[in-house]
Amino acid sequence: MNQANIGKFISELRKEKNMTQLELANKLGITDRAISKWENGVSQT
């Protein structure tokens, strides 16, 4: 999977669970900006 596909996958799963980026970030112990970067294919980490 490339970064764009992974980001789309994360976004779709998050939305299926009716979660915001901030809620997901809090569960993972990271920032919502990291989630945004992942979903937009900007960063691998």
C-alpha positions as a Markdown table, in Angstrom:
| # | Residue | x | y | z |
|---|---|---|---|---|
| 1 | Met | 0.0 | 0.0 | 0.0 |
| 2 | Asn | 1.2 | 3.5 | -0.8 |
| 3 | Gln | 0.8 | 6.5 | 1.5 |
| 4 | Ala | -2.3 | 7.8 | -0.3 |
| 5 | Asn | -4.0 | 4.5 | 0.0 |
| 6 | Ile | -3.1 | 4.1 | 3.7 |
| 7 | Gly | -4.3 | 7.6 | 4.4 |
| 8 | Lys | -7.6 | 6.9 | 2.7 |
| 9 | Phe | -8.0 | 3.7 | 4.6 |
| 10 | Ile | -7.3 | 5.4 | 8.0 |
| 11 | Ser | -9.8 | 8.1 | 7.1 |
| 12 | Glu | -12.5 | 5.7 | 6.1 |
| 13 | Leu | -12.2 | 3.6 | 9.2 |
| 14 | Arg | -12.1 | 6.6 | 11.5 |
| 15 | Lys | -15.3 | 8.0 | 9.8 |
| 16 | Glu | -17.0 | 4.6 | 10.1 |
| 17 | Lys | -16.5 | 4.8 | 13.8 |
| 18 | Asn | -17.8 | 8.4 | 13.9 |
| 19 | Met | -14.5 | 9.6 | 15.3 |
| 20 | Thr | -12.8 | 12.9 | 14.8 |
| 21 | Gln | -9.1 | 13.2 | 14.1 |
| 22 | Leu | -8.7 | 14.5 | 17.6 |
| 23 | Glu | -10.5 | 11.6 | 19.2 |
| 24 | Leu | -8.4 | 9.1 | 17.3 |
| 25 | Ala | -5.2 | 11.0 | 18.1 |
| 26 | Asn | -6.1 | 10.9 | 21.8 |
| 27 | Lys | -6.7 | 7.2 | 21.7 |
| 28 | Leu | -3.3 | 6.7 | 20.1 |
| 29 | Gly | -1.4 | 9.2 | 22.2 |
| 30 | Ile | -0.4 | 11.4 | 19.3 |
| 31 | Thr | -1.5 | 14.8 | 17.9 |
| 32 | Asp | -4.5 | 15.4 | 15.6 |
| 33 | Arg | -2.0 | 17.0 | 13.2 |
| 34 | Ala | -0.2 | 13.6 | 12.9 |
| 35 | Ile | -3.6 | 12.0 | 12.0 |
| 36 | Ser | -4.2 | 14.7 | 9.4 |
| 37 | Lys | -0.8 | 14.2 | 7.9 |
| 38 | Trp | -1.3 | 10.4 | 7.7 |
| 39 | Glu | -4.8 | 10.9 | 6.1 |
| 40 | Asn | -3.4 | 13.3 | 3.5 |
| 41 | Gly | -0.4 | 11.2 | 2.7 |
| 42 | Val | 2.1 | 13.9 | 3.9 |
| 43 | Ser | 3.9 | 11.8 | 6.5 |
| 44 | Gln | 4.6 | 8.1 | 7.2 |
| 45 | Thr | 5.1 | 8.6 | 10.9 |
